[in-house]
Every structure is written in structure tokens, then in C-alpha cells.
Amino acid sequence: PAGELPGLIQASHVCLAPLRRDVRNKHQGCSPIKVFEYMSCGRPVVSTDLPCMREIIEPGVTGELIESPRPKALADALLELLADDPRRAALGNAARQYIEEKASWELRRSALVDFYVSGLSLAARASA
């Protein structure tokens, strides 16, 4: 159940979001809700170094980005963070702060509403 998700995330030390380097993720962009959920729970995230992830995760500040989502790269990044409690805590705290200041549901909702209003205005002008 969704209500149990925050507790499960908070029981972890690091969260993973290994995204593929496919056309959708590289060019169309992505906005994985799980990454926002991990960060809002104060957990550092290890994800693939893609433009869409660079918009969310600042390497060495709110999490880590790896070149390849292959098991060895994921394991290396995970083990490095698990071995460094203070760094892991700092990344998690910064991740939570990022969500509160720049990516809360309220802020994202407002941006989405603005996007739709702008699109509807353009469509209305084009059809007039």
C-alpha cells in the first residue's frame, strides 16, 4: 500500500534509480516519481547520469550519478555510500532540502498548471 512507502524508503540507507540510456530517457526526458519520493524521505539517490537526472540530482550534493546502470557500477556506488555514514547523511539531508525548496508537490503542481494554461492560451489564439 502507498501509505507504507515512506516507512519502507526511510528504512533504507540509499535508494537506486538505474535508468536506461534509451531514446525516451535521453531525449524526451523523464521525471521518475520514485526519485522525488526517495529524496523527500531524506535518502540519497544513485541514478544513471542522464540530462533528466542532472536536473534533479546534483552529484556529490543530493546523490550520485553513475555512467552506466550496470550491476558493477551500481554496486560500487552503493558500497561507497554505505561505507561513509556522514557523507550519506549529508546527501540525504540535502536531498530532502532540495525537495522542500525546489520540487515539492505544491511547486511542481503550480508549474504544471502554468504549463497547461500557457498551452491552452496558445491553442485558443491559434484557432481564433
DSSP file (Angstrom, degrees, kcal/mol; ACC not computed):
  #  RESIDUE AA STRUCTURE BP1 BP2  ACC     N-H-->O    O-->H-N    N-H-->O    O-->H-N    TCO  KAPPA ALPHA  PHI   PSI    X-CA   Y-CA   Z-CA
    1    1 A P    >>        0   0    0      0, 0.0     3,-1.6     0, 0.0     4,-0.5   0.000 360.0 360.0 360.0 146.3    0.0    0.0    0.0
    2    2 A A  G >4  +     0   0    0      1,-0.3     3,-1.2     2,-0.2     0, 0.0   0.815 360.0  65.0 -59.7 -32.8    1.1    3.5   -0.8
    3    3 A G  G 34 S+     0   0    0      1,-0.3     4,-0.3     2,-0.2    -1,-0.3   0.734 100.3  51.9 -64.3 -22.0    0.8    4.6    2.8
    4    4 A E  G <> S+     0   0    0     -3,-1.6     4,-2.0     1,-0.2    -1,-0.3   0.607  86.6  87.9 -87.3 -13.2    3.6    2.2    3.8
    5    5 A L  H <X S+     0   0    0     -3,-1.2     4,-2.7    -4,-0.5     5,-0.2   0.897  82.6  52.6 -59.0 -47.6    6.0    3.5    1.1
    6    6 A P  H  > S+     0   0    0      0, 0.0     4,-2.8     0, 0.0    -1,-0.2   0.916 111.0  48.4 -56.7 -42.1    7.6    6.4    3.2
    7    7 A G  H  > S+     0   0    0     -4,-0.3     4,-1.1     2,-0.2    -2,-0.2   0.890 111.9  49.0 -64.2 -39.5    8.4    4.0    6.0
    8    8 A L  H  < S+     0   0    0     -4,-2.0     4,-0.4     2,-0.2     3,-0.2   0.909 113.0  47.3 -66.2 -41.9   10.0    1.4    3.6
    9    9 A I  H >< S+     0   0    0     -4,-2.7     3,-1.7     1,-0.2    -2,-0.2   0.932 110.6  51.8 -64.2 -45.1   12.0    4.1    1.9
   10   10 A Q  H 3< S+     0   0    0     -4,-2.8    -1,-0.2     1,-0.3    -2,-0.2   0.714 100.4  63.7 -67.2 -19.2   13.2    5.5    5.3
   11   11 A A  T 3< S+     0   0    0     -4,-1.1    -1,-0.3    -3,-0.2     2,-0.2   0.618  94.4  78.6 -76.9 -11.9   14.3    2.0    6.3
   12   12 A S    <   -     0   0    0     -3,-1.7     3,-0.1    -4,-0.4    -3,-0.0  -0.561  68.9-149.7 -94.1 161.4   16.8    2.1    3.5
   13   13 A H  S    S+     0   0    0      1,-0.4     2,-0.3    -2,-0.2    -1,-0.1   0.773  83.0  12.3 -96.7 -33.6   20.2    3.8    3.6
   14   14 A V        -     0   0    0     29,-0.1     2,-0.4    32,-0.0    -1,-0.4  -0.987  69.7-143.6-143.2 145.5   20.5    4.6   -0.1
   15   15 A C  E     -a   45   0A   0     29,-2.4    31,-2.6    -2,-0.3     2,-0.4  -0.911  12.4-145.3-116.2 144.9   17.9    4.4   -3.0
   16   16 A L  E     +a   46   0A   0     -2,-0.4    31,-0.2    29,-0.2    22,-0.0  -0.844  20.6 174.3-111.3 142.8   18.6    3.3   -6.5
   17   17 A A  E     -a   47   0A   0     29,-2.7     2,-1.1    -2,-0.4    31,-1.0  -0.548  12.1-177.1-140.9  71.7   17.1    4.6   -9.8
   18   18 A P        -     0   0    0      0, 0.0     2,-0.3     0, 0.0    29,-0.1  -0.601  11.1-171.8 -77.4 102.3   19.0    2.9  -12.6
   19   19 A L        -     0   0    0     -2,-1.1     2,-0.1     1,-0.1    -2,-0.1  -0.716  20.9-117.8 -96.8 144.8   17.5    4.3  -15.8
   20   20 A R        -     0   0    0     -2,-0.3     2,-1.5     1,-0.1     5,-0.1  -0.445  19.4-121.3 -76.6 152.0   18.3    3.0  -19.2
   21   21 A R        +     0   0    0     -2,-0.1     2,-0.2     4,-0.1    -1,-0.1  -0.528  63.7 140.9 -88.0  66.7   20.0    5.2  -21.8
   22   22 A D     >  -     0   0    0     -2,-1.5     4,-2.5     1,-0.1     5,-0.3  -0.534  69.2 -94.2-104.8 176.0   17.2    4.9  -24.3
   23   23 A V  H  >>S+     0   0    0      1,-0.2     4,-2.6     2,-0.2     5,-1.2   0.902 122.1  51.0 -57.2 -44.6   15.6    7.4  -26.6
   24   24 A R  I  4>S+     0   0    0      1,-0.2     5,-1.8     3,-0.2     4,-0.5   0.948 115.3  39.8 -60.3 -50.2   12.9    8.3  -24.1
   25   25 A N  I  45S+     0   0    0      3,-0.2    27,-0.5     1,-0.2    -1,-0.2   0.813 121.1  43.3 -72.7 -29.7   15.1    8.9  -21.2
   26   26 A K  I  <5S+     0   0    0     -4,-2.5    -2,-0.2     3,-0.1    -1,-0.2   0.864 132.7  11.3 -83.6 -36.9   17.9   10.7  -23.2
   27   27 A H  I  <5S+     0   0    0     -4,-2.6    -3,-0.2    -5,-0.3    -2,-0.1   0.807 128.4  44.1-114.4 -42.4   15.8   12.9  -25.4
   28   28 A Q  I   <S-     0   0    0     -5,-1.2    -3,-0.2    -4,-0.5    -4,-0.1   0.816 102.5-133.2 -75.8 -29.8   12.2   13.1  -24.4
   29   29 A G      < -     0   0    0     -5,-1.8     2,-0.3    -6,-0.3    -1,-0.1  -0.179  14.0-127.7  96.2 166.1   13.1   13.4  -20.7
   30   30 A C        -     0   0    0     -5,-0.2    -5,-0.0    -4,-0.1    -6,-0.0  -0.978  13.7-165.7-149.2 157.8   11.9   11.7  -17.7
   31   31 A S        -     0   0    0     -2,-0.3     2,-0.5    25,-0.0    22,-0.0  -0.546  18.7-162.8-144.8  73.0   10.5   12.6  -14.3
   32   32 A P    >>  -     0   0    0      0, 0.0     4,-1.2     0, 0.0     3,-1.0  -0.440   9.6-155.3 -68.5 116.8   10.6    9.5  -12.2
   33   33 A I  H 3> S+     0   0    0     -2,-0.5     4,-2.6     1,-0.3     5,-0.2   0.847  90.7  66.7 -57.9 -34.8    8.3   10.0   -9.2
   34   34 A K  H 3> S+     0   0    0      1,-0.2     4,-2.8     2,-0.2    -1,-0.3   0.867  97.2  53.5 -58.7 -35.6   10.3    7.4   -7.2
   35   35 A V  H <> S+     0   0    0     -3,-1.0     4,-2.5     2,-0.2    -1,-0.2   0.925 110.0  46.8 -65.3 -43.4   13.4    9.7   -7.2
   36   36 A F  H  X S+     0   0    0     -4,-1.2     4,-2.4     2,-0.2    -2,-0.2   0.891 112.8  50.6 -64.1 -38.6   11.3   12.6   -5.8
   37   37 A E  H  X S+     0   0    0     -4,-2.6     4,-1.2     2,-0.2    -2,-0.2   0.927 110.6  48.7 -64.7 -44.6    9.8   10.1   -3.2
   38   38 A Y  H ><>S+     0   0    0     -4,-2.8     5,-1.9     1,-0.2     3,-0.6   0.947 114.5  45.3 -58.4 -49.1   13.3    8.9   -2.2
   39   39 A M  H ><5S+     0   0    0     -4,-2.5     3,-1.8     1,-0.2    -1,-0.2   0.870 107.9  56.4 -66.3 -36.9   14.6   12.4   -1.8
   40   40 A S  H 3<5S+     0   0    0     -4,-2.4    -1,-0.2     1,-0.3    -2,-0.2   0.763 104.4  55.0 -67.2 -22.3   11.6   13.6    0.1
   41   41 A C  T <<5S-     0   0    0     -4,-1.2    -1,-0.3    -3,-0.6    -2,-0.2   0.339 123.4-107.4 -88.5   6.0   12.3   10.9    2.6
   42   42 A G  T < 5S+     0   0    0     -3,-1.8    -3,-0.2     1,-0.2    -2,-0.1   0.821  73.4 138.5  75.9  31.7   15.8   12.2    3.1
   43   43 A R      < -     0   0    0     -5,-1.9    -1,-0.2    49,-0.1   -29,-0.1  -0.913  53.6-122.6-112.3 135.4   17.6    9.4    1.2
   44   44 A P        -     0   0    0      0, 0.0   -29,-2.4     0, 0.0     2,-0.4  -0.440  29.5-141.0 -69.4 150.1   20.5    9.9   -1.2
   45   45 A V  E     -ab  15  63A   0     17,-0.9    19,-2.7   -31,-0.2     2,-0.5  -0.928  11.8-158.3-118.3 137.1   19.8    8.6   -4.7
   46   46 A V  E     +ab  16  64A   0    -31,-2.6   -29,-2.7    -2,-0.4     2,-0.3  -0.972  33.0 154.3-109.0 121.4   22.2    6.7   -7.0
   47   47 A S  E     -ab  17  65A   0     17,-2.2    19,-2.9    -2,-0.5     2,-0.2  -0.849  47.1 -78.0-139.5 174.4   20.9    7.0  -10.6
   48   48 A T  E     - b   0  66A   0    -31,-1.0     2,-1.5    -2,-0.3    19,-0.2  -0.513  49.3-108.5 -75.4 142.5   22.2    7.0  -14.2
   49   49 A D        +     0   0    0     17,-3.0    -1,-0.1    -2,-0.2    16,-0.1  -0.582  63.8 143.7 -76.7  90.8   23.9   10.1  -15.5
   50   50 A L    >>  -     0   0    0     -2,-1.5     4,-2.2     1,-0.1     3,-0.7  -0.908  62.9-111.3-124.5 153.3   21.2   11.4  -17.9
   51   51 A P  H 3> S+     0   0    0      0, 0.0     4,-1.1     0, 0.0   -25,-0.1   0.891 118.7  53.0 -52.3 -41.7   20.2   15.0  -18.6
   52   52 A C  H 34 S+     0   0    0    -27,-0.5     4,-0.3     1,-0.2     5,-0.1   0.837 110.5  47.2 -65.8 -30.8   16.8   14.5  -16.9
   53   53 A M  H X> S+     0   0    0     -3,-0.7     4,-3.8     1,-0.2     3,-1.1   0.820 104.2  60.4 -78.9 -31.0   18.5   13.2  -13.7
   54   54 A R  H 3< S+     0   0    0     -4,-2.2    -1,-0.2     1,-0.3    -2,-0.2   0.771  99.1  59.1 -65.0 -24.3   21.0   16.1  -13.7
   55   55 A E  T 3< S+     0   0    0     -4,-1.1    -1,-0.3    -5,-0.2    -2,-0.2   0.722 120.4  26.2 -72.8 -20.4   18.0   18.4  -13.4
   56   56 A I  T <4 S+     0   0    0     -3,-1.1     2,-0.5    -4,-0.3    -2,-0.2   0.803 118.7  51.7-108.8 -46.7   17.1   16.6  -10.2
   57   57 A I     <  -     0   0    0     -4,-3.8    -1,-0.2    -5,-0.1    38,-0.0  -0.851  61.3-157.2-104.7 125.2   20.2   15.1   -8.6
   58   58 A E    >>> -     0   0    0     -2,-0.5     3,-2.6    -3,-0.1     4,-2.3  -0.892  32.6-118.6 -97.5 112.6   23.4   17.2   -8.0
   59   59 A P  B 345S+c   63   0A   0      0, 0.0     5,-0.2     0, 0.0    -5,-0.0  -0.221  95.3   8.8 -55.5 132.0   26.3   14.8   -7.9
   60   60 A G  T 345S+     0   0    0      3,-2.6     4,-0.1     1,-0.1    -3,-0.0   0.408 128.8  60.9  79.6  -2.8   28.0   14.8   -4.6
   61   61 A V  T <45S+     0   0    0     -3,-2.6    33,-0.3     2,-0.4    34,-0.2   0.719 122.4   4.5-118.3 -54.0   25.3   17.1   -3.1
   62   62 A T  T  <5S-     0   0    0     -4,-2.3   -17,-0.9     1,-0.2     2,-0.3   0.439 129.1 -42.5-114.0  -3.6   22.0   15.3   -3.2
   63   63 A G  E   < -bc  45  59A   0     -5,-1.0    -3,-2.6   -19,-0.2    -2,-0.4  -0.971  67.1 -78.1 169.4-161.0   23.1   11.9   -4.5
   64   64 A E  E     -b   46   0A   0    -19,-2.7   -17,-2.2    -2,-0.3     2,-0.4  -0.986  23.5-150.7-135.1 145.1   25.4   10.3   -7.1
   65   65 A L  E     -b   47   0A   0     -2,-0.4     2,-0.3   -19,-0.2   -17,-0.2  -0.954  14.1-159.3-114.9 133.7   25.1    9.8  -10.8
   66   66 A I  E     -b   48   0A   0    -19,-2.9   -17,-3.0    -2,-0.4     8,-0.0  -0.833  21.9-128.8-113.5 151.3   26.8    6.8  -12.5
   67   67 A E  S    S+     0   0    0     -2,-0.3    -1,-0.1   -19,-0.2   -19,-0.1   0.878  91.9  25.8 -64.5 -39.7   27.8    6.5  -16.1
   68   68 A S        -     0   0    0      2,-0.1    -1,-0.1   -20,-0.1   -48,-0.1  -0.969  65.0-139.0-131.6 140.7   26.1    3.1  -16.6
   69   69 A P        +     0   0    0      0, 0.0   -21,-0.1     0, 0.0   -49,-0.0   0.150  61.1 133.7 -82.6  23.9   23.2    1.3  -14.9
   70   70 A R  S  > S-     0   0    0      1,-0.1     4,-2.3     4,-0.0     3,-0.2  -0.388  70.8-110.7 -72.4 152.4   25.2   -1.9  -15.0
   71   71 A P  H  > S+     0   0    0      0, 0.0     4,-2.9     0, 0.0     5,-0.2   0.851 115.0  52.8 -53.3 -41.7   25.3   -4.0  -11.8
   72   72 A K  H  > S+     0   0    0      2,-0.2     4,-2.6     1,-0.2     5,-0.2   0.927 110.9  46.4 -63.3 -45.5   29.1   -3.4  -11.1
   73   73 A A  H  > S+     0   0    0     -3,-0.2     4,-2.2     2,-0.2     5,-0.2   0.911 114.8  47.4 -63.8 -42.4   28.7    0.4  -11.3
   74   74 A L  H  X S+     0   0    0     -4,-2.3     4,-2.6     2,-0.2    -2,-0.2   0.928 112.7  48.8 -63.1 -45.5   25.6    0.4   -9.1
   75   75 A A  H  X S+     0   0    0     -4,-2.9     4,-3.0    -5,-0.2     5,-0.2   0.910 110.5  50.7 -62.7 -43.0   27.3   -1.9   -6.6
   76   76 A D  H  X S+     0   0    0     -4,-2.6     4,-2.1     2,-0.2    -1,-0.2   0.935 113.6  44.2 -61.0 -47.1   30.4    0.3   -6.4
   77   77 A A  H  X S+     0   0    0     -4,-2.2     4,-1.9     2,-0.2    -2,-0.2   0.905 115.5  48.9 -64.8 -41.3   28.4    3.5   -5.9
   78   78 A L  H  X S+     0   0    0     -4,-2.6     4,-2.5    -5,-0.2    -2,-0.2   0.935 111.8  47.4 -64.1 -47.9   26.2    1.8   -3.3
   79   79 A L  H  X S+     0   0    0     -4,-3.0     4,-1.5     1,-0.2    -1,-0.2   0.872 109.2  55.2 -63.3 -37.3   29.1    0.3   -1.4
   80   80 A E  H  < S+     0   0    0     -4,-2.1     4,-0.3    -5,-0.2    -1,-0.2   0.922 112.5  41.9 -62.2 -43.8   30.9    3.7   -1.4
   81   81 A L  H >< S+     0   0    0     -4,-1.9     3,-1.2     1,-0.2     7,-0.3   0.874 111.1  55.1 -72.2 -36.7   27.9    5.4    0.2
   82   82 A L  H 3< S+     0   0    0     -4,-2.5    -1,-0.2     1,-0.2    -2,-0.2   0.784 105.9  53.9 -66.3 -25.1   27.2    2.6    2.7
   83   83 A A  T 3< S+     0   0    0     -4,-1.5     2,-0.4     1,-0.2    -1,-0.2   0.522 103.8  59.4 -84.9  -5.7   30.8    2.8    3.9
   84   84 A D    <>  +     0   0    0     -3,-1.2     4,-2.6    -4,-0.3     5,-0.2  -0.739  58.2 175.8-130.0  83.3   30.5    6.6    4.7
   85   85 A D  H  > S+     0   0    0     -2,-0.4     4,-2.5     1,-0.2     5,-0.2   0.903  80.7  49.0 -56.3 -48.3   27.8    7.4    7.2
   86   86 A P  H  > S+     0   0    0      0, 0.0     4,-2.3     0, 0.0    -1,-0.2   0.918 114.1  45.8 -61.9 -41.7   28.4   11.1    7.5
   87   87 A R  H  > S+     0   0    0      2,-0.2     4,-2.6     1,-0.2     5,-0.2   0.920 112.6  50.7 -65.6 -43.2   28.5   11.6    3.7
   88   88 A R  H  X S+     0   0    0     -4,-2.6     4,-2.3    -7,-0.3    -1,-0.2   0.908 111.5  48.0 -61.5 -42.6   25.4    9.5    3.2
   89   89 A A  H  X S+     0   0    0     -4,-2.5     4,-2.6    -5,-0.2    -1,-0.2   0.904 111.3  50.5 -65.0 -41.2   23.5   11.5    5.9
   90   90 A A  H  X S+     0   0    0     -4,-2.3     4,-2.4    -5,-0.2    -2,-0.2   0.914 111.2  48.3 -64.0 -42.9   24.7   14.8    4.3
   91   91 A L  H  X S+     0   0    0     -4,-2.6     4,-2.3     2,-0.2    -2,-0.2   0.918 112.6  48.9 -62.8 -43.4   23.5   13.7    0.9
   92   92 A G  H  X S+     0   0    0     -4,-2.3     4,-2.2     2,-0.2    -2,-0.2   0.901 111.4  48.7 -64.1 -41.8   20.1   12.6    2.3
   93   93 A N  H  X S+     0   0    0     -4,-2.6     4,-2.3     1,-0.2    -1,-0.2   0.909 112.8  47.9 -64.3 -41.8   19.6   15.9    4.2
   94   94 A A  H  X S+     0   0    0     -4,-2.4     4,-2.4   -33,-0.3    -2,-0.2   0.861 109.5  54.1 -67.1 -35.2   20.5   17.9    1.1
   95   95 A A  H  X S+     0   0    0     -4,-2.3     4,-2.0   -34,-0.2    -2,-0.2   0.932 109.9  46.6 -63.3 -45.7   18.1   15.8   -1.0
   96   96 A R  H  X S+     0   0    0     -4,-2.2     4,-2.4     1,-0.2    -2,-0.2   0.914 112.0  50.9 -62.3 -43.3   15.3   16.5    1.4
   97   97 A Q  H  X S+     0   0    0     -4,-2.3     4,-2.4     1,-0.2     5,-0.3   0.894 107.0  54.5 -62.5 -40.4   16.1   20.2    1.4
   98   98 A Y  H  X>S+     0   0    0     -4,-2.4     4,-3.0     1,-0.2     5,-0.8   0.931 109.3  47.6 -58.3 -46.3   16.1   20.2   -2.4
   99   99 A I  H  X5S+     0   0    0     -4,-2.0     4,-1.2     3,-0.2     5,-0.4   0.934 112.9  48.2 -61.9 -46.0   12.6   18.8   -2.5
  100  100 A E  H  <5S+     0   0    0     -4,-2.4    -1,-0.2     1,-0.2    -2,-0.2   0.879 122.5  33.2 -62.5 -38.4   11.3   21.2    0.1
  101  101 A E  H  <5S+     0   0    0     -4,-2.4    -2,-0.2    -5,-0.2    -1,-0.2   0.778 136.5  11.1 -91.4 -28.6   12.8   24.3   -1.7
  102  102 A K  H  <5S+     0   0    0     -4,-3.0    -3,-0.2    -5,-0.3    -2,-0.1   0.582 128.1  32.2-129.8 -13.7   12.6   23.4   -5.4
  103  103 A A     << +     0   0    0     -4,-1.2    -3,-0.2    -5,-0.8    -4,-0.1   0.109  68.5 140.6-142.1  27.1   10.5   20.3   -6.1
  104  104 A S     >  -     0   0    0     -5,-0.4     4,-2.9    -6,-0.2     5,-0.3  -0.258  65.9-107.9 -66.6 162.6    7.6   20.0   -3.6
  105  105 A W  H  > S+     0   0    0      1,-0.2     4,-2.8     2,-0.2     5,-0.2   0.875 121.4  55.7 -59.1 -35.9    4.3   18.8   -5.0
  106  106 A E  H  > S+     0   0    0      2,-0.2     4,-2.0     1,-0.2    -1,-0.2   0.932 111.2  42.5 -63.2 -45.2    3.0   22.4   -4.5
  107  107 A L  H  > S+     0   0    0      2,-0.2     4,-2.2     1,-0.2    -2,-0.2   0.919 117.0  46.7 -67.4 -43.6    5.7   23.9   -6.6
  108  108 A R  H  X S+     0   0    0     -4,-2.9     4,-2.3     2,-0.2    -2,-0.2   0.882 111.4  52.1 -67.4 -37.6    5.5   21.2   -9.3
  109  109 A R  H  X S+     0   0    0     -4,-2.8     4,-2.7    -5,-0.3    -1,-0.2   0.927 109.5  49.9 -62.7 -44.3    1.7   21.4   -9.4
  110  110 A S  H  X S+     0   0    0     -4,-2.0     4,-2.4    -5,-0.2    -2,-0.2   0.911 111.2  48.4 -61.2 -43.7    2.0   25.2   -9.9
  111  111 A A  H  X S+     0   0    0     -4,-2.2     4,-2.1     2,-0.2    -1,-0.2   0.888 112.2  49.7 -64.3 -38.7    4.5   24.7  -12.7
  112  112 A L  H  X S+     0   0    0     -4,-2.3     4,-2.5     2,-0.2    -2,-0.2   0.910 110.2  49.4 -68.0 -42.3    2.2   22.1  -14.3
  113  113 A V  H  X S+     0   0    0     -4,-2.7     4,-2.8     1,-0.2     5,-0.2   0.932 111.2  50.2 -61.6 -45.0   -0.9   24.3  -14.1
  114  114 A D  H  X S+     0   0    0     -4,-2.4     4,-2.5     1,-0.2    -2,-0.2   0.902 109.6  52.0 -59.1 -41.3    1.1   27.2  -15.6
  115  115 A F  H  X S+     0   0    0     -4,-2.1     4,-2.4     2,-0.2    -2,-0.2   0.934 112.4  44.4 -60.7 -47.8    2.3   24.9  -18.4
  116  116 A Y  H  X S+     0   0    0     -4,-2.5     4,-2.8     2,-0.2     5,-0.2   0.909 112.8  50.6 -66.2 -42.1   -1.3   23.8  -19.2
  117  117 A V  H  X S+     0   0    0     -4,-2.8     4,-2.3     2,-0.2    -1,-0.2   0.923 111.8  48.6 -61.2 -43.6   -2.7   27.4  -19.0
  118  118 A S  H  X S+     0   0    0     -4,-2.5     4,-2.3    -5,-0.2    -2,-0.2   0.926 112.6  48.0 -61.5 -45.5    0.0   28.6  -21.4
  119  119 A G  H  X S+     0   0    0     -4,-2.4     4,-2.3     1,-0.2    -2,-0.2   0.896 111.9  49.0 -63.1 -41.3   -0.7   25.7  -23.8
  120  120 A L  H  X S+     0   0    0     -4,-2.8     4,-2.4     2,-0.2    -1,-0.2   0.878 110.1  52.0 -66.7 -37.2   -4.4   26.3  -23.8
  121  121 A S  H  X S+     0   0    0     -4,-2.3     4,-2.2    -5,-0.2    -2,-0.2   0.921 110.8  47.4 -64.0 -44.0   -3.8   30.0  -24.4
  122  122 A L  H  X S+     0   0    0     -4,-2.3     4,-2.3     1,-0.2    -2,-0.2   0.912 112.7  49.2 -62.8 -42.6   -1.6   29.3  -27.4
  123  123 A A  H  X S+     0   0    0     -4,-2.3     4,-1.7     1,-0.2    -2,-0.2   0.896 110.5  50.4 -64.5 -40.2   -4.2   26.8  -28.7
  124  124 A A  H  X S+     0   0    0     -4,-2.4     4,-0.7     1,-0.2    -1,-0.2   0.904 112.2  46.8 -65.3 -41.4   -7.0   29.3  -28.3
  125  125 A R  H  < S+     0   0    0     -4,-2.2     3,-0.5     1,-0.2    -2,-0.2   0.883 110.8  52.7 -67.0 -38.0   -5.1   32.0  -30.1
  126  126 A A  H  < S+     0   0    0     -4,-2.3    -1,-0.2     1,-0.2    -2,-0.2   0.838 112.3  44.3 -67.8 -32.4   -4.1   29.6  -32.9
  127  127 A S  H  <        0   0    0     -4,-1.7    -1,-0.2     1,-0.2    -2,-0.2   0.566 360.0 360.0 -89.5  -7.6   -7.7   28.6  -33.5
  128  128 A A     <        0   0    0     -4,-0.7    -1,-0.2    -3,-0.5    -2,-0.2   0.466 360.0 360.0 -81.5 360.0   -9.1   32.2  -33.3
